């Protein structure tokens, strides 16, 4: 069994306006990733490929980077409703585009059946420990809603890489000790910080969305600490994810390259995700 803890939608409904409508700060992303495919691949085909690859369930994030965040959340909700046995929805919030972010999140959760929150602080040009996010963290802690936060480099030439450092999650976890926090992309290239913060806070999880297992398994790429501690003290805090950036069939084939113990691999692929999502079965 495999649960993909993070996919983003593909096709015209998710990439509103298509490839040409992507804003200037995404230009570097367009050169590095196959966004042409992502803009045109129907989400139905994405889910079909996911299932054929052996992935039972995926968490579909409303990945706010540009455009109409309300429409994006509605599209996620409608897609989850079409594929209820395959998808769980996480809402996206842009605090700069909302008069009342907490109220918006509450509506997405209760009216649109979202199960978590996805934040991209680098897009706003904020650090994740910015106090303007704190009302959202407080609400999610109270409601026992997991929060996924971009924790890695970004490729925008006018947003600082520093926004994605894992060390800033330490302050959030100290202030909200019962908040479930998921570090998107595993905190690379700051794996020393990521491991230290996760070791300190058992409510902090690491996922590997957007990174090839083949790359993670290769010495010298910086992922050694993830593998070493993920196989031991952090085995209950690691999550499988693809971010939709790498084809599912390729990622699943490469999983055998990860030197994880069998019991750890089960936790990594689905058991830890089931606990976060409060699932008894898939």
N, C-alpha and C positions, 0 to 999 in steps of 0.2 A: 504494500500500500504506500502511496506517495501523496502528500499534500503540498501543493505549491503555495507558499505563504504570500506570494506577491506576484500578480500579473497586472498589466495595464491593458486596457482595451485597445483594439485595433479597428481600422476601418474609418469611414467618413464620419460616423456618428461620434466617435471619440476624438478624432483629429479634425475638429471643426474648421472648415475652410481648406483642409488638405495641406499638403506639403508646403505650398507657397505661402500659406497663412501663418506659418510658424514665425514667431517674433525674432528680431535680430540676436537676442541673447542665446538663442538655440542654434545659431549657425555652426558652431563648432561641433555640436551634437550631430548635426546633419552630415558632417564630414566623417564622423567616427562610427556612426551606427546606421543601419539600413532603415531609416525612417520612411523612405519611399515605400518599402514593403509594408511597414506598420500602418501607414496612412491608407493603404489600399486593400490590405488583407481583411476580408470580412471577419467579424468577431466570431461568427459561426464556424468558420474554418479554423480559427485559432483554437477554439474549444474542441473541435473534432481532432485536431492534431494532438492536443493535450491528452485527450482520452486514449487515442491510439498508442500513445507513448507510455501508457500505464499510470497516468496521474488521475487519481480518483476525484480530487477536489482542489479548487484553487480559490484564493482570496483576491477578488477583483478590486483594485484600489482606484478611487477617483483621483487620478494623478494630476493635480492642478499644476500646470506650468504656464498656461495662457488661456485666453478665451473666457467663455461663460461658465463659471464654476457651478451655477445652479443647474444649467443644462447638462453639464458633465455628470453631476450627481444623479440627476434624473435618468440619464442614459445608463449609468451603472445599476441603478435600482431596477429599471425595466429589463436589463439584460439578466440580472440575477433572477428576476421573476420568471423569465423564459427558461432558465436552466437551474432550477432550485436544487437539483441533486448534484450539480457540478460546481456551483459558485456560491461564495459568501461575499457580501459587499462591505467595503470600508469607505466611509465618506471622506471627501476632501474639503478643506476649509482654507480660504484665503482671507486672513483677518483684515487686509487692506481693502477688500471688496465687500465687506459685510459690516452693517451697522451694529449687529449683535451676533457675533460668531457662536456663542453658546446656544442662543435660541435657534440659530440655523442648524447646528449640530443636533440639538434635541429633536428638531423636526425631521431631519434625515433619519435619525435612529428610530423614531416612533412611527412616522408616517411611511417611510420608505424601507424600513426593516434593515437598516445598516447595522453592522456588528462591531465597528471599530472606526478609528480616525486615522487619516494619513496626513502628515504635515511635511511641507517642503520649505523650511525656513530660509534656505539660500535664495529662493525665488523672490521673497520679500526683501532680501538683504538684511535679515535678522539672524541673531544667534538663537538656537533652540531654547536657551535658558532666559530669553527675553521675557520680562515680566508681563508683556502683553499677551503671551501664550498661557499665562498661569490660570486664568479663569477656565480655559478649555481643559487643562490638566486636572484642575480641581473637580470639574464636572465628571470627567472620565474616571477619576479615582472613586468618586462617590457612586457612580453607576456601574463600576467594574467593567469599563470599556477599555480595551487595549489601544495604545497610541503607537503608530509606526512613524518614525522620524528619519528623514534623510541623514545618514551618518557616513559620509565618505567625501571624496572630492566631487566637485562639479566642473563641467567643461565650459562654463560661460566665461567669456573673456572680461566681463565687467561685474562679476560676483566673486567675492573672495573665497578661496578654497577653505579658509579657516572656519567658515560658517559650519562646516560638516565635521569638525573634530569631535571625537567621542568624549573628551574630557568635560564638555559642557553638559552631557547627560548626567554626570555625577551630581551636579547641583540640583537638577530636576528630581533625581531619584532620592536625594536627601530630603528635599522639601515635600515629596509625594511618595512615601515609602511603600504605599499599597497600590501604586499605579503600575500597570503592566506596560512596559516600554519595549518596543521592538526597534533595534537599530538596523535600518535598511542598508544593504550593501556591506554589512559587517565591519564598518569602520576603517576599511583600507584607505590610505596607507598607514594609519596610526594603530596598528594592531597591538602594540604594547599598551597604549592607553585603553583601547577597547577591552582587552583582556583584564586589565586592572580594574576598570569600572565595573565590568560584568562580574568579576570575582567578588567584588565588594557588595554588589547589589543583586540578589537572586531574582528580583523582579525585572531584570534587564535581559533581553534576548538578542541574539545576533542572527541575521539572515544574510544569505549570499546572493541575493538577486542581482542579475546582470553580470555575474562573473562565471566563467567556465570552470567546471570541476577540474578539467585538464590543466588549467592555469593554476588553480589553487594547489594542486598536487605537485607542481613543479618546484623544486628547490630554487631559492633565490628570488621568488616573486613576492616575498613578504608575508605569505600566508602560513608560514611555519608555526607561529604561535597559535593561530586558529586551530590547526590540526592537533598540536600538542595538547593544548588545554581543552579543546573540544572533545578530545578522547578521554579526558579525565575529569577535572573539577568543573568544567562547564558543559558537560554532556547533557544536562537537563535544560540548557539555555541556547541551543543551536537549532536553526531552522533552515529547511530547504526552500529555495525560491529561484525563480528565473527572471522576473521583471519583464517577461515577454521579449527581451532583447536577444536571446539566444533560442533557436528552435528547440522545442521540447525533446524531440527524438535525439538530438545531439547531446543535450544535457544528461538525459537518462542513461545513454550509452556510456557517458564518461563517469558516471557515479562510481563504477567499480575501481576507478583510479584513486579514489580517496581512501587512504589507509586508516579507516575507522573500524573499530571493533564492531562485531555483528550487533550486539545489544545497543551500542551507541548509534549505529546507523539507523536502527529502527526508531530511536528517539528523534534523530535528525530528520528523517524522512516523513514522519507522521505523528509520533506519540507526543512530542512537545507541542506541536501545533494543535492537536486535539485538546490538550489541557488548556491552552490559552483560549481557544474558541469554545470551550465548554461543551465538547462533543463526546457522546458516549460511543458512537459508532459512525462509520462513513459508508 
